[in-house]
Structure formats: structure tokens, C-alpha cells
Amino acid sequence: MNYICDICKGYTAQPLCVRVSEEKVKTEEDRIEINCCKKCGNEIFYKVKNECRGMDIEKTLNHLGVNYPH
Ligand SMILES: [Zn+2]
């Protein structure tokens, strides 16, 4: 089964799931899961880890260039 990458909108058979959460997570809703292809997933994972420290979810998504319904 093919999935659509949330980032590049391309098809991928093995999506990665990248979780974005705020440091003070209160509920499950404070967490966002992005399903994406391996290439995008690796980029996002790297950015979140290295560039988005301390950002809230909205800022993080903006930084990643992800327009995610929230
Ligand atoms: Zn992708």
C-alpha cells in the first residue's frame, strides 16, 4: 500500500512517522505526527533535533515549512 508524504506529496511505500511535540506536553493533542517519505522524514528529524529546540509546535511547523492542520 502506498502512502502520501505530508511534505512532498509524493508516494512512499514505507512512510516515516516524525513526532513533533512541545517540551511541556500536557495532552496527546500537543503532539503532531507527520507521515512522510524517508527522505523528508530524515530532513525533518534533523531539523527538529538541531534547529527547533525550545520552539512550540506552530513555530516548529513553520520552520519546517509544513502547513499542517492543527
Ligand atoms: Zn516526501
N, CA, C, O and the ligand as a Tripos MOL2 file, in Angstrom:
@<TRIPOS>MOLECULE
protein
  281   279    71     0     0
PROTEIN
NO_CHARGES

@<TRIPOS>ATOM
      1 N           0.8410   -1.2030    0.0000 N.3       1 MET1
      2 CA          0.0000    0.0000    0.0000 C.3       1 MET1
      3 C           0.8790    1.2570    0.0000 C.2       1 MET1
      4 O           1.8890    1.3320    0.7000 O.2       1 MET1
      5 N           0.4690    2.2230   -0.7950 N.am      2 ASN2
      6 CA          1.2250    3.4630   -0.8580 C.3       2 ASN2
      7 C           0.6180    4.5470    0.0150 C.2       2 ASN2
      8 O          -0.6020    4.6600    0.1330 O.2       2 ASN2
      9 N           1.4700    5.3260    0.6110 N.am      3 TYR3
     10 CA          1.0320    6.4550    1.4220 C.3       3 TYR3
     11 C           1.4970    7.7320    0.7430 C.2       3 TYR3
     12 O           2.4440    7.7300   -0.0440 O.2       3 TYR3
     13 N           0.8190    8.8080    1.0620 N.am      4 ILE4
     14 CA          1.2440   10.0910    0.5170 C.3       4 ILE4
     15 C           2.0330   10.8410    1.5770 C.2       4 ILE4
     16 O           1.5860   11.0110    2.7120 O.2       4 ILE4
     17 N           3.1880   11.2750    1.1860 N.am      5 CYS5
     18 CA          4.0560   12.0340    2.0850 C.3       5 CYS5
     19 C           3.4200   13.3830    2.4020 C.2       5 CYS5
     20 O           2.9840   14.0960    1.4990 O.2       5 CYS5
     21 N           3.3680   13.7310    3.6910 N.am      6 ASP6
     22 CA          2.7730   15.0030    4.0950 C.3       6 ASP6
     23 C           3.5930   16.1980    3.6120 C.2       6 ASP6
     24 O           3.0780   17.3120    3.5200 O.2       6 ASP6
     25 N           4.8310   15.9720    3.3140 N.am      7 ILE7
     26 CA          5.7260   17.0780    2.9640 C.3       7 ILE7
     27 C           5.8070   17.3000    1.4650 C.2       7 ILE7
     28 O           5.4820   18.3830    0.9790 O.2       7 ILE7
     29 N           6.2340   16.2920    0.7360 N.am      8 CYS8
     30 CA          6.4520   16.4860   -0.7030 C.3       8 CYS8
     31 C           5.2800   15.9680   -1.5300 C.2       8 CYS8
     32 O           5.2680   16.1050   -2.7530 O.2       8 CYS8
     33 N           4.2930   15.3730   -0.8580 N.am      9 LYS9
     34 CA          3.0960   14.8410   -1.5080 C.3       9 LYS9
     35 C           3.4090   13.7120   -2.4840 C.2       9 LYS9
     36 O           2.5970   13.3710   -3.3440 O.2       9 LYS9
     37 N           4.5790   13.1480   -2.3380 N.am     10 GLY10
     38 CA          4.9300   12.0250   -3.1920 C.3      10 GLY10
     39 C           4.4810   10.7280   -2.5400 C.2      10 GLY10
     40 O           4.1700   10.6960   -1.3500 O.2      10 GLY10
     41 N           4.4500    9.6830   -3.3090 N.am     11 TYR11
     42 CA          4.0550    8.3880   -2.7710 C.3      11 TYR11
     43 C           5.2520    7.6850   -2.1470 C.2      11 TYR11
     44 O           6.3780    7.7500   -2.6400 O.2      11 TYR11
     45 N           4.9620    7.0210   -1.0540 N.am     12 THR12
     46 CA          6.0030    6.2160   -0.4510 C.3      12 THR12
     47 C           5.3860    4.9360    0.0920 C.2      12 THR12
     48 O           4.2790    4.9430    0.6300 O.2      12 THR12
     49 N           6.1030    3.8600   -0.0540 N.am     13 ALA13
     50 CA          5.5820    2.5810    0.4250 C.3      13 ALA13
     51 C           5.8680    2.4020    1.9110 C.2      13 ALA13
     52 O           5.1510    1.6910    2.6160 O.2      13 ALA13
     53 N           6.9210    3.0570    2.3710 N.am     14 GLN14
     54 CA          7.2910    2.9230    3.7800 C.3      14 GLN14
     55 C           7.4280    4.2960    4.4170 C.2      14 GLN14
     56 O           8.5240    4.8520    4.4810 O.2      14 GLN14
     57 N           6.3200    4.8370    4.8860 N.am     15 PRO15
     58 CA          6.3640    6.1730    5.4710 C.3      15 PRO15
     59 C           7.0780    6.1810    6.8150 C.2      15 PRO15
     60 O           7.0450    5.2110    7.5730 O.2      15 PRO15
     61 N           7.7150    7.2920    7.0760 N.am     16 LEU16
     62 CA          8.2840    7.5160    8.4000 C.3      16 LEU16
     63 C           7.2910    8.3550    9.1800 C.2      16 LEU16
     64 O           6.5710    9.1730    8.6080 O.2      16 LEU16
     65 N           7.2560    8.1530   10.4630 N.am     17 CYS17
     66 CA          6.3880    8.9630   11.2930 C.3      17 CYS17
     67 C           7.2610    9.8080   12.2080 C.2      17 CYS17
     68 O           7.9380    9.2910   13.0960 O.2      17 CYS17
     69 N           7.2330   11.1240   11.9740 N.am     18 VAL18
     70 CA          8.0110   12.0210   12.8190 C.3      18 VAL18
     71 C           7.0750   12.7010   13.7970 C.2      18 VAL18
     72 O           6.0830   13.3080   13.3960 O.2      18 VAL18
     73 N           7.3850   12.6020   15.0630 N.am     19 ARG19
     74 CA          6.5370   13.2230   16.0780 C.3      19 ARG19
     75 C           7.1100   14.5660   16.4900 C.2      19 ARG19
     76 O           8.2860   14.6950   16.8310 O.2      19 ARG19
     77 N           6.2390   15.5530   16.4460 N.am     20 VAL20
     78 CA          6.6290   16.8800   16.8840 C.3      20 VAL20
     79 C           5.8370   17.1910   18.1410 C.2      20 VAL20
     80 O           4.6080   17.1220   18.1430 O.2      20 VAL20
     81 N           6.5360   17.5290   19.1990 N.am     21 SER21
     82 CA          5.8200   17.8430   20.4290 C.3      21 SER21
     83 C           6.4920   18.9950   21.1410 C.2      21 SER21
     84 O           7.6730   19.2740   20.9340 O.2      21 SER21
     85 N           5.7270   19.6560   21.9770 N.am     22 GLU22
     86 CA          6.2950   20.7250   22.7710 C.3      22 GLU22
     87 C           6.9650   20.1160   23.9880 C.2      22 GLU22
     88 O           6.6800   18.9870   24.3890 O.2      22 GLU22
     89 N           7.8570   20.8950   24.5560 N.am     23 GLU23
     90 CA          8.6150   20.3350   25.6640 C.3      23 GLU23
     91 C           7.7410   19.9990   26.8610 C.2      23 GLU23
     92 O           7.9370   18.9880   27.5350 O.2      23 GLU23
     93 N           6.7740   20.8720   27.1070 N.am     24 LYS24
     94 CA          5.8650   20.5820   28.2080 C.3      24 LYS24
     95 C           4.5850   20.0120   27.6250 C.2      24 LYS24
     96 O           3.6120   20.7360   27.4150 O.2      24 LYS24
     97 N           4.5900   18.7500   27.3730 N.am     25 VAL25
     98 CA          3.4270   18.1250   26.7660 C.3      25 VAL25
     99 C           2.3930   17.7960   27.8310 C.2      25 VAL25
    100 O           2.6720   17.0900   28.8000 O.2      25 VAL25
    101 N           1.2070   18.3200   27.6290 N.am     26 LYS26
    102 CA          0.1610   18.0870   28.6050 C.3      26 LYS26
    103 C          -0.7640   16.9630   28.1580 C.2      26 LYS26
    104 O          -1.0960   16.0620   28.9270 O.2      26 LYS26
    105 N          -1.1680   17.0380   26.9060 N.am     27 THR27
    106 CA         -2.0990   16.0350   26.3980 C.3      27 THR27
    107 C          -1.5790   15.4720   25.0810 C.2      27 THR27
    108 O          -0.5990   15.9580   24.5180 O.2      27 THR27
    109 N          -2.2420   14.4670   24.6230 N.am     28 GLU28
    110 CA         -1.8940   13.8750   23.3420 C.3      28 GLU28
    111 C          -2.0520   14.8840   22.2110 C.2      28 GLU28
    112 O          -1.3990   14.7860   21.1720 O.2      28 GLU28
    113 N          -2.9320   15.8530   22.4370 N.am     29 GLU29
    114 CA         -3.1930   16.8200   21.3720 C.3      29 GLU29
    115 C          -2.0340   17.7690   21.1570 C.2      29 GLU29
    116 O          -1.9610   18.4460   20.1320 O.2      29 GLU29
    117 N          -1.1310   17.8220   22.1140 N.am     30 ASP30
    118 CA          0.0350   18.6800   21.9590 C.3      30 ASP30
    119 C           1.1030   18.0210   21.0970 C.2      30 ASP30
    120 O           2.2160   18.5270   20.9510 O.2      30 ASP30
    121 N           0.7450   16.9140   20.5500 N.am     31 ARG31
    122 CA          1.7130   16.1650   19.7590 C.3      31 ARG31
    123 C           1.1810   16.0260   18.3350 C.2      31 ARG31
    124 O          -0.0030   15.7570   18.1260 O.2      31 ARG31
    125 N           2.0610   16.2100   17.3690 N.am     32 ILE32
    126 CA          1.6420   16.0800   15.9800 C.3      32 ILE32
    127 C           2.5060   15.0220   15.3090 C.2      32 ILE32
    128 O           3.7220   14.9700   15.4900 O.2      32 ILE32
    129 N           1.8480   14.1950   14.5420 N.am     33 GLU33
    130 CA          2.6040   13.1770   13.8220 C.3      33 GLU33
    131 C           2.5840   13.4830   12.3430 C.2      33 GLU33
    132 O           1.5260   13.6890   11.7480 O.2      33 GLU33
    133 N           3.7470   13.5100   11.7690 N.am     34 ILE34
    134 CA          3.8570   13.7710   10.3390 C.3      34 ILE34
    135 C           4.2700   12.4780    9.6540 C.2      34 ILE34
    136 O           5.3130   11.9020    9.9640 O.2      34 ILE34
    137 N           3.4560   12.0400    8.7380 N.am     35 ASN35
    138 CA          3.7930   10.8480    7.9770 C.3      35 ASN35
    139 C           4.4410   11.2750    6.6740 C.2      35 ASN35
    140 O           3.8370   11.9920    5.8750 O.2      35 ASN35
    141 N           5.6500   10.8420    6.4650 N.am     36 CYS36
    142 CA          6.3340   11.2970    5.2640 C.3      36 CYS36
    143 C           7.2940   10.2390    4.7520 C.2      36 CYS36
    144 O           7.5600    9.2380    5.4170 O.2      36 CYS36
    145 N           7.8050   10.4820    3.5600 N.am     37 CYS37
    146 CA          8.7430    9.5370    2.9590 C.3      37 CYS37
    147 C          10.0710    9.6040    3.7080 C.2      37 CYS37
    148 O          10.3030   10.5030    4.5170 O.2      37 CYS37
    149 N          10.9080    8.6610    3.4290 N.am     38 LYS38
    150 CA         12.1580    8.5420    4.1550 C.3      38 LYS38
    151 C          13.0240    9.7890    4.0160 C.2      38 LYS38
    152 O          13.6330   10.2500    4.9820 O.2      38 LYS38
    153 N          13.0690   10.3210    2.8100 N.am     39 LYS39
    154 CA         13.9170   11.4760    2.5410 C.3      39 LYS39
    155 C          13.4560   12.6830    3.3520 C.2      39 LYS39
    156 O          14.2530   13.3150    4.0450 O.2      39 LYS39
    157 N          12.1690   12.9960    3.2620 N.am     40 CYS40
    158 CA         11.6260   14.1340    4.0130 C.3      40 CYS40
    159 C          11.7200   13.8820    5.5100 C.2      40 CYS40
    160 O          12.0300   14.7880    6.2840 O.2      40 CYS40
    161 N          11.4550   12.6590    5.9070 N.am     41 GLY41
    162 CA         11.5000   12.3200    7.3180 C.3      41 GLY41
    163 C          12.8580   12.5690    7.9220 C.2      41 GLY41
    164 O          12.9740   13.0920    9.0300 O.2      41 GLY41
    165 N          13.8850   12.1940    7.1900 N.am     42 ASN42
    166 CA         15.2370   12.3970    7.6940 C.3      42 ASN42
    167 C          15.5570   13.8800    7.8160 C.2      42 ASN42
    168 O          16.1840   14.3110    8.7840 O.2      42 ASN42
    169 N          15.1250   14.6550    6.8310 N.am     43 GLU43
    170 CA         15.3590   16.0990    6.8690 C.3      43 GLU43
    171 C          14.6500   16.7300    8.0560 C.2      43 GLU43
    172 O          15.2270   17.5300    8.7920 O.2      43 GLU43
    173 N          13.3890   16.3570    8.2270 N.am     44 ILE44
    174 CA         12.6000   16.9170    9.3230 C.3      44 ILE44
    175 C          13.1820   16.5210   10.6710 C.2      44 ILE44
    176 O          13.3210   17.3420   11.5780 O.2      44 ILE44
    177 N          13.5100   15.2760   10.7740 N.am     45 PHE45
    178 CA         14.0460   14.7720   12.0230 C.3      45 PHE45
    179 C          15.3140   15.5410   12.4050 C.2      45 PHE45
    180 O          15.5100   15.9130   13.5620 O.2      45 PHE45
    181 N          16.1610   15.7680   11.4090 N.am     46 TYR46
    182 CA         17.4020   16.5020   11.6450 C.3      46 TYR46
    183 C          17.1080   17.9340   12.0840 C.2      46 TYR46
    184 O          17.6880   18.4350   13.0480 O.2      46 TYR46
    185 N          16.1980   18.5810   11.3590 N.am     47 LYS47
    186 CA         15.8650   19.9710   11.6760 C.3      47 LYS47
    187 C          15.2650   20.0950   13.0690 C.2      47 LYS47
    188 O          15.6530   20.9590   13.8560 O.2      47 LYS47
    189 N          14.3040   19.2070   13.3620 N.am     48 VAL48
    190 CA         13.6500   19.2720   14.6730 C.3      48 VAL48
    191 C          14.6860   19.1110   15.7720 C.2      48 VAL48
    192 O          14.6560   19.8090   16.7850 O.2      48 VAL48
    193 N          15.5840   18.1930   15.5560 N.am     49 LYS49
    194 CA         16.5680   17.8860   16.5820 C.3      49 LYS49
    195 C          17.5760   19.0130   16.7720 C.2      49 LYS49
    196 O          18.0000   19.3000   17.8910 O.2      49 LYS49
    197 N          17.9520   19.6460   15.6670 N.am     50 ASN50
    198 CA         19.0470   20.6010   15.7350 C.3      50 ASN50
    199 C          18.6400   22.0650   15.6830 C.2      50 ASN50
    200 O          19.3550   22.9320   16.1860 O.2      50 ASN50
    201 N          17.4950   22.3390   15.0760 N.am     51 GLU51
    202 CA         17.1430   23.7380   14.8430 C.3      51 GLU51
    203 C          15.8950   24.1830   15.5760 C.2      51 GLU51
    204 O          15.6420   25.3820   15.6870 O.2      51 GLU51
    205 N          15.1150   23.2510   16.0770 N.am     52 CYS52
    206 CA         13.8090   23.6200   16.6300 C.3      52 CYS52
    207 C          13.7320   23.4300   18.1320 C.2      52 CYS52
    208 O          12.6420   23.3120   18.6920 O.2      52 CYS52
    209 N          14.8500   23.4010   18.7680 N.am     53 ARG53
    210 CA         14.8190   23.2010   20.2100 C.3      53 ARG53
    211 C          14.1380   24.3730   20.9070 C.2      53 ARG53
    212 O          14.4820   25.5300   20.6640 O.2      53 ARG53
    213 N          13.1910   24.0780   21.7550 N.am     54 GLY54
    214 CA         12.5220   25.1270   22.5140 C.3      54 GLY54
    215 C          11.3820   25.8020   21.7840 C.2      54 GLY54
    216 O          10.6660   26.6180   22.3640 O.2      54 GLY54
    217 N          11.2050   25.4670   20.5070 N.am     55 MET55
    218 CA         10.0950   26.0680   19.7620 C.3      55 MET55
    219 C           8.7960   25.3490   20.0990 C.2      55 MET55
    220 O           8.7870   24.1610   20.4230 O.2      55 MET55
    221 N           7.6910   26.1040   20.0160 N.am     56 ASP56
    222 CA          6.4210   25.4050   20.1670 C.3      56 ASP56
    223 C           6.0580   24.7590   18.8250 C.2      56 ASP56
    224 O           6.7520   24.9320   17.8230 O.2      56 ASP56
    225 N           4.9560   24.0160   18.8370 N.am     57 ILE57
    226 CA          4.6210   23.2310   17.6490 C.3      57 ILE57
    227 C           4.4180   24.1160   16.4250 C.2      57 ILE57
    228 O           4.8750   23.7970   15.3270 O.2      57 ILE57
    229 N           3.7330   25.2190   16.6320 N.am     58 GLU58
    230 CA          3.4350   26.0830   15.4990 C.3      58 GLU58
    231 C           4.7170   26.6260   14.8780 C.2      58 GLU58
    232 O           4.8790   26.6150   13.6570 O.2      58 GLU58
    233 N           5.6110   27.0920   15.7120 N.am     59 LYS59
    234 CA          6.8850   27.6200   15.2080 C.3      59 LYS59
    235 C           7.6760   26.5240   14.5140 C.2      59 LYS59
    236 O           8.2850   26.7360   13.4650 O.2      59 LYS59
    237 N           7.6490   25.3610   15.1220 N.am     60 THR60
    238 CA          8.3840   24.2450   14.5370 C.3      60 THR60
    239 C           7.8650   23.9280   13.1470 C.2      60 THR60
    240 O           8.6390   23.7550   12.2050 O.2      60 THR60
    241 N           6.5410   23.8540   13.0270 N.am     61 LEU61
    242 CA          5.9490   23.5330   11.7300 C.3      61 LEU61
    243 C           6.2590   24.6260   10.7150 C.2      61 LEU61
    244 O           6.5330   24.3390    9.5490 O.2      61 LEU61
    245 N           6.2160   25.8730   11.1590 N.am     62 ASN62
    246 CA          6.5690   26.9690   10.2640 C.3      62 ASN62
    247 C           8.0020   26.8310    9.7990 C.2      62 ASN62
    248 O           8.3070   27.0100    8.6200 O.2      62 ASN62
    249 N           8.8680   26.5150   10.7230 N.am     63 HIS63
    250 CA         10.2770   26.3700   10.3990 C.3      63 HIS63
    251 C          10.4970   25.2460    9.3950 C.2      63 HIS63
    252 O          11.3480   25.3330    8.5100 O.2      63 HIS63
    253 N           9.7140   24.2030    9.5540 N.am     64 LEU64
    254 CA          9.8480   23.0610    8.6620 C.3      64 LEU64
    255 C           9.1750   23.3130    7.3200 C.2      64 LEU64
    256 O           9.3910   22.5830    6.3530 O.2      64 LEU64
    257 N           8.3610   24.3540    7.2790 N.am     65 GLY65
    258 CA          7.6370   24.6360    6.0540 C.3      65 GLY65
    259 C           6.4490   23.7070    5.8720 C.2      65 GLY65
    260 O           5.9900   23.4680    4.7550 O.2      65 GLY65
    261 N           5.9650   23.1940    6.9830 N.am     66 VAL66
    262 CA          4.8390   22.2690    6.9270 C.3      66 VAL66
    263 C           3.5580   23.0140    7.2620 C.2      66 VAL66
    264 O           3.4600   23.6660    8.3020 O.2      66 VAL66
    265 N           2.6020   22.9160    6.3930 N.am     67 ASN67
    266 CA          1.3110   23.5170    6.6720 C.3      67 ASN67
    267 C           0.3870   22.4300    7.1360 C.2      67 ASN67
    268 O          -0.2820   21.7760    6.3360 O.2      67 ASN67
    269 N           0.3530   22.2390    8.4360 N.am     68 TYR68
    270 CA         -0.3650   21.1000    8.9600 C.3      68 TYR68
    271 C          -1.6060   21.5610    9.6950 C.2      68 TYR68
    272 O          -1.5300   22.4540   10.5390 O.2      68 TYR68
    273 N          -2.7420   20.9680    9.3900 N.am     69 PRO69
    274 CA         -3.9570   21.3440   10.1150 C.3      69 PRO69
    275 C          -3.8130   21.0560   11.5940 C.2      69 PRO69
    276 O          -3.4260   19.9530   11.9810 O.2      69 PRO69
    277 N          -4.1180   22.0240   12.4120 N.am     70 HIS70
    278 CA         -3.9090   21.8370   13.8320 C.3      70 HIS70
    279 C          -5.0780   22.4130   14.6030 C.2      70 HIS70
    280 O          -5.0940   22.3550   15.8330 O.2      70 HIS70
    281 ZN          8.4860   13.3560    0.9890 Zn       71 ZN71
@<TRIPOS>BOND
     1     1     2 1
     2     2     3 1
     3     3     4 2
     4     3     5 am
     5     5     6 1
     6     6     7 1
     7     7     8 2
     8     7     9 am
     9     9    10 1
    10    10    11 1
    11    11    12 2
    12    11    13 am
    13    13    14 1
    14    14    15 1
    15    15    16 2
    16    15    17 am
    17    17    18 1
    18    18    19 1
    19    19    20 2
    20    19    21 am
    21    21    22 1
    22    22    23 1
    23    23    24 2
    24    23    25 am
    25    25    26 1
    26    26    27 1
    27    27    28 2
    28    27    29 am
    29    29    30 1
    30    30    31 1
    31    31    32 2
    32    31    33 am
    33    33    34 1
    34    34    35 1
    35    35    36 2
    36    35    37 am
    37    37    38 1
    38    38    39 1
    39    39    40 2
    40    39    41 am
    41    41    42 1
    42    42    43 1
    43    43    44 2
    44    43    45 am
    45    45    46 1
    46    46    47 1
    47    47    48 2
    48    47    49 am
    49    49    50 1
    50    50    51 1
    51    51    52 2
    52    51    53 am
    53    53    54 1
    54    54    55 1
    55    55    56 2
    56    55    57 am
    57    57    58 1
    58    58    59 1
    59    59    60 2
    60    59    61 am
    61    61    62 1
    62    62    63 1
    63    63    64 2
    64    63    65 am
    65    65    66 1
    66    66    67 1
    67    67    68 2
    68    67    69 am
    69    69    70 1
    70    70    71 1
    71    71    72 2
    72    71    73 am
    73    73    74 1
    74    74    75 1
    75    75    76 2
    76    75    77 am
    77    77    78 1
    78    78    79 1
    79    79    80 2
    80    79    81 am
    81    81    82 1
    82    82    83 1
    83    83    84 2
    84    83    85 am
    85    85    86 1
    86    86    87 1
    87    87    88 2
    88    87    89 am
    89    89    90 1
    90    90    91 1
    91    91    92 2
    92    91    93 am
    93    93    94 1
    94    94    95 1
    95    95    96 2
    96    95    97 am
    97    97    98 1
    98    98    99 1
    99    99   100 2
   100    99   101 am
   101   101   102 1
   102   102   103 1
   103   103   104 2
   104   103   105 am
   105   105   106 1
   106   106   107 1
   107   107   108 2
   108   107   109 am
   109   109   110 1
   110   110   111 1
   111   111   112 2
   112   111   113 am
   113   113   114 1
   114   114   115 1
   115   115   116 2
   116   115   117 am
   117   117   118 1
   118   118   119 1
   119   119   120 2
   120   119   121 am
   121   121   122 1
   122   122   123 1
   123   123   124 2
   124   123   125 am
   125   125   126 1
   126   126   127 1
   127   127   128 2
   128   127   129 am
   129   129   130 1
   130   130   131 1
   131   131   132 2
   132   131   133 am
   133   133   134 1
   134   134   135 1
   135   135   136 2
   136   135   137 am
   137   137   138 1
   138   138   139 1
   139   139   140 2
   140   139   141 am
   141   141   142 1
   142   142   143 1
   143   143   144 2
   144   143   145 am
   145   145   146 1
   146   146   147 1
   147   147   148 2
   148   147   149 am
   149   149   150 1
   150   150   151 1
   151   151   152 2
   152   151   153 am
   153   153   154 1
   154   154   155 1
   155   155   156 2
   156   155   157 am
   157   157   158 1
   158   158   159 1
   159   159   160 2
   160   159   161 am
   161   161   162 1
   162   162   163 1
   163   163   164 2
   164   163   165 am
   165   165   166 1
   166   166   167 1
   167   167   168 2
   168   167   169 am
   169   169   170 1
   170   170   171 1
   171   171   172 2
   172   171   173 am
   173   173   174 1
   174   174   175 1
   175   175   176 2
   176   175   177 am
   177   177   178 1
   178   178   179 1
   179   179   180 2
   180   179   181 am
   181   181   182 1
   182   182   183 1
   183   183   184 2
   184   183   185 am
   185   185   186 1
   186   186   187 1
   187   187   188 2
   188   187   189 am
   189   189   190 1
   190   190   191 1
   191   191   192 2
   192   191   193 am
   193   193   194 1
   194   194   195 1
   195   195   196 2
   196   195   197 am
   197   197   198 1
   198   198   199 1
   199   199   200 2
   200   199   201 am
   201   201   202 1
   202   202   203 1
   203   203   204 2
   204   203   205 am
   205   205   206 1
   206   206   207 1
   207   207   208 2
   208   207   209 am
   209   209   210 1
   210   210   211 1
   211   211   212 2
   212   211   213 am
   213   213   214 1
   214   214   215 1
   215   215   216 2
   216   215   217 am
   217   217   218 1
   218   218   219 1
   219   219   220 2
   220   219   221 am
   221   221   222 1
   222   222   223 1
   223   223   224 2
   224   223   225 am
   225   225   226 1
   226   226   227 1
   227   227   228 2
   228   227   229 am
   229   229   230 1
   230   230   231 1
   231   231   232 2
   232   231   233 am
   233   233   234 1
   234   234   235 1
   235   235   236 2
   236   235   237 am
   237   237   238 1
   238   238   239 1
   239   239   240 2
   240   239   241 am
   241   241   242 1
   242   242   243 1
   243   243   244 2
   244   243   245 am
   245   245   246 1
   246   246   247 1
   247   247   248 2
   248   247   249 am
   249   249   250 1
   250   250   251 1
   251   251   252 2
   252   251   253 am
   253   253   254 1
   254   254   255 1
   255   255   256 2
   256   255   257 am
   257   257   258 1
   258   258   259 1
   259   259   260 2
   260   259   261 am
   261   261   262 1
   262   262   263 1
   263   263   264 2
   264   263   265 am
   265   265   266 1
   266   266   267 1
   267   267   268 2
   268   267   269 am
   269   269   270 1
   270   270   271 1
   271   271   272 2
   272   271   273 am
   273   273   274 1
   274   274   275 1
   275   275   276 2
   276   275   277 am
   277   277   278 1
   278   278   279 1
   279   279   280 2
@<TRIPOS>SUBSTRUCTURE
     1 MET1         2 RESIDUE 1 A MET
     2 ASN2         6 RESIDUE 1 A ASN
     3 TYR3        10 RESIDUE 1 A TYR
     4 ILE4        14 RESIDUE 1 A ILE
     5 CYS5        18 RESIDUE 1 A CYS
     6 ASP6        22 RESIDUE 1 A ASP
     7 ILE7        26 RESIDUE 1 A ILE
     8 CYS8        30 RESIDUE 1 A CYS
     9 LYS9        34 RESIDUE 1 A LYS
    10 GLY10       38 RESIDUE 1 A GLY
    11 TYR11       42 RESIDUE 1 A TYR
    12 THR12       46 RESIDUE 1 A THR
    13 ALA13       50 RESIDUE 1 A ALA
    14 GLN14       54 RESIDUE 1 A GLN
    15 PRO15       58 RESIDUE 1 A PRO
    16 LEU16       62 RESIDUE 1 A LEU
    17 CYS17       66 RESIDUE 1 A CYS
    18 VAL18       70 RESIDUE 1 A VAL
    19 ARG19       74 RESIDUE 1 A ARG
    20 VAL20       78 RESIDUE 1 A VAL
    21 SER21       82 RESIDUE 1 A SER
    22 GLU22       86 RESIDUE 1 A GLU
    23 GLU23       90 RESIDUE 1 A GLU
    24 LYS24       94 RESIDUE 1 A LYS
    25 VAL25       98 RESIDUE 1 A VAL
    26 LYS26      102 RESIDUE 1 A LYS
    27 THR27      106 RESIDUE 1 A THR
    28 GLU28      110 RESIDUE 1 A GLU
    29 GLU29      114 RESIDUE 1 A GLU
    30 ASP30      118 RESIDUE 1 A ASP
    31 ARG31      122 RESIDUE 1 A ARG
    32 ILE32      126 RESIDUE 1 A ILE
    33 GLU33      130 RESIDUE 1 A GLU
    34 ILE34      134 RESIDUE 1 A ILE
    35 ASN35      138 RESIDUE 1 A ASN
    36 CYS36      142 RESIDUE 1 A CYS
    37 CYS37      146 RESIDUE 1 A CYS
    38 LYS38      150 RESIDUE 1 A LYS
    39 LYS39      154 RESIDUE 1 A LYS
    40 CYS40      158 RESIDUE 1 A CYS
    41 GLY41      162 RESIDUE 1 A GLY
    42 ASN42      166 RESIDUE 1 A ASN
    43 GLU43      170 RESIDUE 1 A GLU
    44 ILE44      174 RESIDUE 1 A ILE
    45 PHE45      178 RESIDUE 1 A PHE
    46 TYR46      182 RESIDUE 1 A TYR
    47 LYS47      186 RESIDUE 1 A LYS
    48 VAL48      190 RESIDUE 1 A VAL
    49 LYS49      194 RESIDUE 1 A LYS
    50 ASN50      198 RESIDUE 1 A ASN
    51 GLU51      202 RESIDUE 1 A GLU
    52 CYS52      206 RESIDUE 1 A CYS
    53 ARG53      210 RESIDUE 1 A ARG
    54 GLY54      214 RESIDUE 1 A GLY
    55 MET55      218 RESIDUE 1 A MET
    56 ASP56      222 RESIDUE 1 A ASP
    57 ILE57      226 RESIDUE 1 A ILE
    58 GLU58      230 RESIDUE 1 A GLU
    59 LYS59      234 RESIDUE 1 A LYS
    60 THR60      238 RESIDUE 1 A THR
    61 LEU61      242 RESIDUE 1 A LEU
    62 ASN62      246 RESIDUE 1 A ASN
    63 HIS63      250 RESIDUE 1 A HIS
    64 LEU64      254 RESIDUE 1 A LEU
    65 GLY65      258 RESIDUE 1 A GLY
    66 VAL66      262 RESIDUE 1 A VAL
    67 ASN67      266 RESIDUE 1 A ASN
    68 TYR68      270 RESIDUE 1 A TYR
    69 PRO69      274 RESIDUE 1 A PRO
    70 HIS70      278 RESIDUE 1 A HIS
    71 ZN71       281 GROUP 0 **** ****
